[in-house]
């Protein structure tokens, strides 16, 4: 069943029993969290906000996003924070997001990979854009999805009914839950967290090794 909760809900939504243990929470003003083996994926809805980590302080405006391993503190603004427990990712700050995605997605939608997996199988953060008049094909995902509506409006259709989506709506879709999104007169822009991936670099397949040509004549020493 799709879980819908407001951004200002300070409750921790605990999915640590999931195959990909995850905590979901929002912040409005201040949030502190983190252990050395956790990584936080955040999106700033309203800024400015200041992200404090071991490496220093980083100013974030509305529409910016981050991944931060270890202990963090966020001061100011409002946003969504998704914590992947037991995963050590890279530190990353990006944005602001664009109005549409760069990659084609199903049924005329588009997507951008905001924070890519460090290695194949790792978590990622995405931007999903649905133009007006979208009627997505019913589909599922093999792992949970957490999203926040940035702009626009629409609905998520599930077997239990229609879930209205408005700016600052946050939601969680369980693994293998049949669903689809629909829009009418307005587009819908969503930032979505995926706890796993089937794409990304591996030890045998990454740009450094793929662009390294062996077998040429030895250099004079």
N, C-alpha and C positions, 0 to 999 in steps of 0.2 A: 504494500500500500504506500502511495506517495505521501511523505510527511511534509507539511507546509508550516513554516513558522516565520514570525515577523523578525526583521533585522534587529529590532530593539529588545528582543527576547534574550536576556543575558544567560539563560539556562544553557548548560553544557549538554549537547545531544551526543550521547555516548554509544558509539558503534564499535567498541573495542572487541566485541565478540565476533565481529565480521572477519572473514578470511584476510582482509586488509584492514587491520585495526585503525579506527579513525575516530577523532573527536571533532565536533562542529560547534562553534560558538560565534557570537557577534561581540563587537565592542562599541561602546559609545563613551568616549572620554579616556578610558585607560583599560589596558589588559596586560597581564603578566602571565607567562606560561613557559613550559618547556623543560625537557631533560636533554642530556647530551645526544641521545640516540633518537630524538624526534625531530621532524621537520614540519614547519608551519607554512602553509600556503595562504596568503592573504590578499584581499581586494579592498581598496579604499573607495567607498561610496561617496563620502563627504569628507573634505579635508579642510585645512591641512592637518596632517598627522606626522608624528615623529616615531620612527622605528629605531629602537635601541637594541643593539646586539654587542657581542664581545668585540667586534671590529670597530665599533663606533656608532654614530648617530646618522640617520638618513631621513631627509625630509620627503614626504610623500603628499602629492596632490590628489584630488579626486580623479578616479579613472586609472590610477597606478596600481601595481600589483607586486607581490614579492614572494620569494621562497627563502626561509631562514631556518637553518638547523640550530638546535640547542636552545638555550634560554633566551627569551625575547621580552621586550616591553614595548607596547604601543601607547603613545600619549596623543590625545586629540583626535578629532574626526570621528567617523563611523565607518564600520566595515564588517566583513565576514572573514573568519579565520577557520581554516580546516587543518587539523594536525594529523599527519600520518605517523602513528606510533611505531617506534623501532626502526625508523628509516632515516639514514643520514644523507640528505641531499646537498646540492650546491647552494650557496648564497646567491640570490638573484633579485634585482630590482628592475622593473620595466614599466613601460607605459608613458603617457596615457594610452588607453585602448583606442582602436580605430572604430569607425562606424559600421564597417562590414568585415567579413572574413576574407582571407586571401586564398583559401582553398575551397573547392567545390564540395558540397555535402549533399545529402539526399533531398529530393523534391525542391530543388531551386534554392536551398539554403547554402550558407557558407560558414567557414570555420577558420580560425587562426590558432596556431599552437603558440601560446604565450610563453609557457615554461615547459621546455621539452624534457623527456625522460633522460636522466644522466646515462643510464644503460637500458637496453631493451627489458621491458617488464616493470620499470620504475613508474612512479606517479607523474602526472602532467596536469597543466592548467590550460584551459582552452577558452576561446571566444566564439560563441555561436550566434549567428545572425539569421533571423527568419524574416523575409520580406512580407509586406501586407498580402493578404489573400492566400497564405500558405495552409495547405492541408497535408501534413506529413503522413507517410505510410506508417502504419502500426509496426512497432519494432521493439526489441529488447536490447539490453547490454549485459555482458557476462559478469559485471561487477557493479557496485553501487555508484551512483552519481550524485554530486552535491552541486547545486547551482544557485545563483543569485541574479535576479532581473535587474539590469542596469537601466534600460530605457524601454519604453513601449509597453504593450500589453498583449495578452493572448490567453490561451488556456492549454492545460495539459490534460489530455483525455486518457483515462485509465479504466480498468474493469469496474472500479468502484464509482465512477462518475467523472465529472469535469472539475478540474482544479483551476480557479482563476489565478492568473499571474499578472502582477502589477509591479511598478518600480519598487525595489527594496524587498520584494518577496523572496524568501529563501526556501529551498526545497531539497529533499533527499528522495531519490528513486532507488528502491532496492534492486539488487541483482535479479535479472531475468523477469522483471516486472513489465508486462506489455503496456506500451504507452505511445503517444504521439503528441505533437504540439500543433496548435492551430492559431492563426492570426486572422483578423478581419481588415479593418481600415488602417491599422498602425503596424509598423514593424515590431520585432521583439529582439532585444539584445541581451544575451545571457553570458555570464562568466561561469564556466563549469569545471569542476575538479573531477579527475579520474584517478582512482587509487592505483591503477596498473596500466600497462600498455603492451601491445604486441609489436611495437616498432621502436627503433632506437639503436644506438651503436652497441656492438659487442667486441670482445677481444679480437675476433677474426674479421670484423667488418666495421671499420670507422675511417674517416677521411685521412688520417695520418698514415695508417698502414696501407690503405687502398692506393694512395698516391706516392708510395715508396717503391721504386723500381730497383730490383736486385739483379745481379748477374752482369753488371757492366765491368769494364776493365778496371783493375786496381789503380788507384791514384799513386803517383810517385811520392815516396816518403823521404 
